Amino acid sequence: MAAMATDPRPFDAVSLGTEIQRRLGVKTSRDEPLARFTTMRVGGPADLFAVAHNGFELRGLIKFARSRGVPYALLGRGSNVVIADAGFRGLVIQDRAEGADIRDERLIAEAGLPMARAATVTQEAGLTGLEFGLAIPGTVGGAIWANAGAHEADVAAVLESATVLLADGTERRMPAAELGLAYRESRFKAVLGGSGSTAAVADHVTSQIAGPAEVVLGATFLLGPADPATIRQRLDDIRRWRQAHQPLGIPSAGSVFRNPPGGRSAGAIVDELGLKGLTEGGATVSPKHANFIVNDRKGSAADVRRLADRVRAEVWRRAGIELVFEIVFLGDWSDWPPVRQGPERASTAVDAG
């Protein structure tokens, strides 16, 4: 994922796609609709789209895009993004490098491994620590990127190291202590040619991007031994909790906002203000969980974003609490009105709706 807006260079998708296939053996598609690759089921076309099935292809595609100055974005399971209706001007790489290996009390995983599979693989091996991954709909790479967490656990607590593709094209195995892991934060949210993170630029994590400055290729998780039956019971408990409390089976991008400081969750705050059921076009604040926006009536990306901005504005206006997006608005949002800071931010967001 990425964080900073930039002006993409025009490029010839036909010739670039041909060159990618010739050099890397990876097929590409032009004007590929992206909605089906995201859990929100919205998003226009990517100029160029490719699937990396292994680490070699992933490295090659990233290095190719960087060498040509082509804006690129990485997609895992597409679980925390809302892609613009106008799509993405550049190359979108879907990471399907899903290798996993158990060694001693460690899980060594490629970045495209789904976190839910990481949870079940380690359960079968009698290793505890990644059960919370069952509640993370994304991949290992995405989970490290966001320091994802659930059920009072997060990536930082069990991650030993990550293999990282650096901005200069070299690779390095980095200990977790060097990854800048904090609440929904990591060093990987910086972009090429920029500094800062999505937290620092939360109001314009929306337009075209040069691409991530550093990319997670794989990870090693240090776990502990436990009875597989006990771990399985914990996984069953997590499944039941999710079924009871979250709008599963309906298109969404997961939690819309990060929990603010102070102890109350973003969902509780939105719920207390009576915003459950609020709609904008085909998007709705879930009646089941107030920190979810569901695309329950075939809405557009613009519907989702307008609704998210309205909720954020209402929380600021009525509770004086500034919510920060956990989801990322990715792609060509160049025609979207800028959102200002403080009380003016709220009025701007309402006007945009």
C-alpha positions in Angstrom: 0.0 0.0 0.0 1.0 3.6 -0.3 0.4 7.0 1.1 1.4 10.0 -0.9 -0.2 11.6 -4.0 1.9 12.2 -7.1 1.4 12.9 -10.8 1.7 9.7 -12.7 3.7 9.7 -15.9 1.8 8.7 -19.1 3.0 5.3 -20.3 2.2 2.8 -23.0 0.4 0.0 -21.3 0.6 -2.2 -24.4 4.3 -2.0 -24.8 5.0 -2.3 -21.1 2.7 -5.4 -20.8 4.6 -7.0 -23.7 7.9 -6.2 -22.1 6.8 -7.6 -18.7 5.8 -10.9 -20.4 9.0 -11.1 -22.4 11.3 -10.3 -19.5 9.5 -11.9 -16.5 7.1 -14.4 -18.1 4.2 -12.8 -16.4 1.0 -12.2 -18.2 -0.6 -8.8 -17.9 -4.1 -7.4 -18.7 -5.1 -3.9 -19.7 -8.0 -1.9 -18.3 -8.6 -4.7 -15.7 -11.7 -3.9 -13.5 -10.5 -4.0 -9.9 -13.7 -4.4 -8.0 -13.6 -8.2 -8.0 -10.2 -8.1 -6.4 -11.4 -6.2 -3.3 -13.7 -7.1 -0.5 -15.7 -3.9 -0.9 -16.4 -4.9 -4.5 -15.9 -1.4 -5.9 -13.2 0.1 -8.1 -12.6 1.0 -11.7 -9.9 -0.4 -14.0 -6.2 -0.5 -13.7 -4.2 0.6 -16.7 -2.1 -2.6 -16.3 -2.7 -5.5 -14.0 -0.4 -8.5 -13.1 -0.5 -11.4 -10.7 2.7 -12.4 -8.9 2.4 -16.1 -8.1 5.8 -16.3 -6.3 8.6 -14.2 -4.9 10.5 -14.1 -8.1 7.6 -12.6 -10.0 6.8 -10.2 -7.2 10.4 -8.9 -7.0 10.6 -8.6 -10.8 7.4 -6.7 -11.2 8.2 -4.2 -8.5 11.7 -3.6 -9.9 10.4 -3.3 -13.4 7.8 -0.6 -12.4 10.4 1.3 -10.4 13.0 1.2 -13.2 10.4 2.6 -15.7 9.0 5.2 -13.3 5.5 3.6 -13.5 3.2 4.2 -10.6 2.3 0.9 -9.0 0.3 -0.5 -6.1 0.3 -3.9 -4.4 -2.9 -5.7 -3.6 -3.2 -8.7 -1.4 -6.7 -9.8 -0.6 -8.0 -6.2 -1.2 -9.5 -6.1 2.2 -8.7 -2.6 3.5 -8.9 -0.6 0.3 -11.5 1.4 -1.5 -10.4 1.8 -5.1 -11.6 4.9 -7.0 -14.4 4.4 -9.6 -11.9 6.0 -12.0 -9.5 3.1 -11.3 -5.7 3.2 -11.0 -3.4 4.9 -13.4 -0.4 2.6 -13.5 0.4 -1.0 -12.7 -1.5 -3.0 -10.0 0.3 -6.1 -8.8 -1.7 -8.7 -6.9 0.5 -10.7 -4.6 -0.4 -14.3 -4.7 3.0 -15.6 -3.4 1.6 -17.8 -0.6 4.3 -20.1 0.5 4.6 -21.2 4.1 6.9 -23.4 6.1 7.0 -24.5 9.8 10.5 -24.6 11.3 11.0 -25.4 15.0 8.5 -22.9 16.6 8.4 -20.5 13.7 6.2 -19.8 10.7 8.1 -18.6 7.7 5.7 -17.2 5.2 5.6 -15.3 2.0 3.9 -12.0 2.0 0.9 -13.1 0.0 -0.1 -15.8 2.5 -3.6 -15.1 3.8 -3.5 -14.4 7.6 -6.5 -16.8 8.1 -4.4 -19.6 6.5 -1.5 -18.6 8.7 -3.7 -19.1 11.7 -4.9 -22.6 10.6 -1.5 -23.8 9.5 0.1 -22.9 12.8 -2.9 -24.5 14.7 -2.3 -27.8 12.9 1.4 -27.6 13.8 0.5 -27.1 17.5 1.8 -23.5 17.6 0.0 -20.6 19.3 0.2 -16.9 18.8 -1.4 -16.3 15.4 -5.0 -17.2 16.3 -6.0 -13.6 15.8 -5.0 -13.9 12.2 -8.3 -15.7 11.6 -10.0 -12.3 12.0 -7.6 -10.5 9.6 -9.0 -10.8 6.1 -5.7 -9.7 4.5 -2.3 -11.2 3.8 0.9 -11.4 5.8 2.4 -8.5 3.9 -0.7 -6.3 4.4 -0.9 -7.3 8.1 2.7 -6.2 8.7 2.2 -3.0 6.6 -0.6 -2.0 9.0 0.5 -3.9 12.1 -2.9 -5.5 12.0 -4.5 -6.8 15.1 -7.7 -8.3 16.6 -8.9 -9.9 19.8 -6.3 -8.1 21.9 -3.3 -9.3 19.8 -1.4 -7.9 16.9 1.4 -8.6 14.5 4.1 -6.8 16.5 3.7 -9.3 19.4 4.7 -12.4 17.3 6.7 -11.1 14.4 10.4 -11.9 14.6 11.6 -10.5 11.3 10.6 -9.5 7.8 12.4 -9.9 4.5 12.2 -6.5 2.8 12.8 -5.2 -0.7 14.4 -1.8 -0.2 14.1 1.3 -2.3 17.5 0.6 -3.9 16.5 -2.8 -5.1 18.5 -4.8 -2.5 16.9 -7.1 0.1 17.4 -7.2 3.8 16.1 -9.4 6.6 15.0 -6.8 9.3 14.2 -7.6 12.9 10.8 -6.6 14.0 12.3 -3.9 16.3 13.4 -2.0 13.1 10.0 -2.0 11.4 8.4 0.9 13.2 5.5 -1.1 14.4 2.9 0.8 16.3 -0.9 0.9 16.5 -1.9 0.3 12.8 1.5 1.7 11.7 4.8 0.6 10.2 7.7 2.0 8.3 6.3 0.4 5.1 3.7 3.2 4.8 6.3 5.5 3.4 6.4 6.0 -0.4 9.1 6.5 -3.0 10.1 10.1 -3.2 8.2 11.0 0.0 8.3 10.7 3.7 5.7 10.1 6.4 2.9 7.6 6.7 -0.8 7.3 6.2 -1.3 8.5 9.7 0.6 11.7 8.9 -1.3 12.3 5.6 -4.6 10.7 6.5 -6.6 13.2 4.5 -4.9 12.6 1.2 -4.2 8.8 1.1 -6.2 8.9 -2.0 -4.6 9.7 -5.3 -2.0 8.2 -7.5 1.2 6.9 -5.9 4.7 6.3 -7.0 4.8 3.0 -5.1 5.9 1.8 -1.7 9.5 2.7 -0.9 10.0 -0.7 0.9 8.0 -3.9 0.3 7.6 -6.9 2.6 8.5 -10.1 0.7 8.2 -12.5 3.6 8.1 -12.8 7.4 9.1 -15.0 10.2 6.8 -15.4 13.2 8.1 -16.7 16.5 5.3 -18.7 18.2 4.9 -21.1 21.1 3.9 -24.7 21.6 0.3 -25.5 22.6 -2.2 -28.3 22.3 -3.7 -28.2 18.8 -7.2 -28.9 20.2 -6.9 -26.0 22.5 -5.8 -23.7 19.7 -8.7 -25.0 17.5 -11.2 -24.1 20.3 -9.7 -20.6 20.3 -10.2 -20.4 16.6 -13.8 -21.6 16.9 -14.4 -18.9 19.5 -13.1 -16.2 17.2 -15.3 -17.5 14.3 -18.4 -17.4 16.5 -17.5 -13.9 17.8 -17.1 -12.6 14.2 -20.4 -14.2 13.1 -22.2 -12.5 16.0 -20.7 -9.1 15.8 -19.5 -8.4 12.2 -21.4 -8.1 8.9 -19.8 -11.2 7.3 -20.9 -12.1 3.8 -21.6 -8.6 2.8 -19.0 -6.5 0.8 -17.0 -4.3 3.1 -13.4 -3.2 3.7 -13.3 -4.1 7.4 -12.9 -1.4 10.0 -13.2 2.0 8.5 -11.6 4.0 11.3 -8.8 3.4 13.8 -9.7 3.5 17.4 -8.9 6.9 18.8 -7.0 7.5 22.1 -9.1 7.4 25.2 -10.4 3.8 25.4 -13.6 4.0 23.4 -13.6 2.2 20.1 -14.4 4.0 16.9 -17.4 1.7 16.5 -18.8 2.5 19.9 -18.5 6.3 19.2 -20.3 6.0 15.9 -22.9 3.8 17.5 -23.5 6.2 20.4 -24.2 9.0 17.9 -27.0 6.9 16.3 -25.2 6.6 12.9 -25.9 2.9 12.3 -27.9 2.5 9.2 -26.9 5.8 7.7 -26.7 5.5 3.9 -25.2 7.2 0.9 -26.1 5.8 -2.4 -25.5 2.0 -2.2 -23.3 2.2 0.9 -24.6 1.8 4.5 -23.1 2.1 8.0 -23.6 -1.5 9.1 -26.5 -2.0 11.6 -24.4 -4.9 13.0 -21.1 -3.1 13.6 -20.9 0.7 13.4 -17.2 0.8 12.3 -18.1 -1.1 9.1 -19.4 0.4 5.9 -21.1 -2.2 3.8 -21.7 -2.1 0.1 -25.1 -3.8 0.4 -26.9 -2.2 -2.5 -24.3 -2.3 -5.3 -22.8 1.1 -4.5 -19.9 2.9 -5.9 -16.5 3.8 -4.4 -17.8 7.4 -4.3 -20.8 6.3 -2.3 -18.5 4.6 0.2 -16.2 7.6 0.5 -19.0 10.1 0.8 -20.5 8.1 3.6 -17.2 7.7 5.4 -16.6 11.5 5.2 -20.1 12.1 6.5 -19.6 9.8 9.5 -16.2 11.4 10.2 -17.7 14.9 10.0 -20.6 14.0 12.3 -18.2 12.5 14.9 -16.1 15.7 14.8 -19.1 18.0 15.0 -21.0 16.2 17.7 -18.3 14.6 19.8 -15.2 16.6 19.0 -13.3 13.5 18.2 -11.1 13.3 15.1 -11.3 9.8 13.6 -8.5 8.6 11.4 -9.1 6.3 8.5 -7.9 2.7 8.8 -9.0 1.9 5.3 -7.1 3.3 2.3 -8.6 5.2 -0.6 -6.5 4.1 -3.5 -6.3 5.1 -7.1 -7.4 8.1 -9.1 -9.3 10.3 -6.7 -8.0 13.5 -8.4 -11.5 15.0 -8.7 -12.3 14.5 -5.0 -12.5 17.7 -2.9 -9.6 18.2 -0.5 -10.5 17.8 3.2 -9.1 20.4 5.6 -8.1 20.1 9.2 -10.2 20.8 12.3 -13.8 22.0 12.3 -13.5 23.1 8.6 -12.7 19.5 7.7 -16.1 18.5 9.0 -18.0 21.0 6.9 -16.0 20.2 3.8 -16.8 16.6 4.2 -20.5 17.2 4.6 -20.5 19.4 1.5 -18.8 16.7 -0.5 -21.7 14.4 0.2 
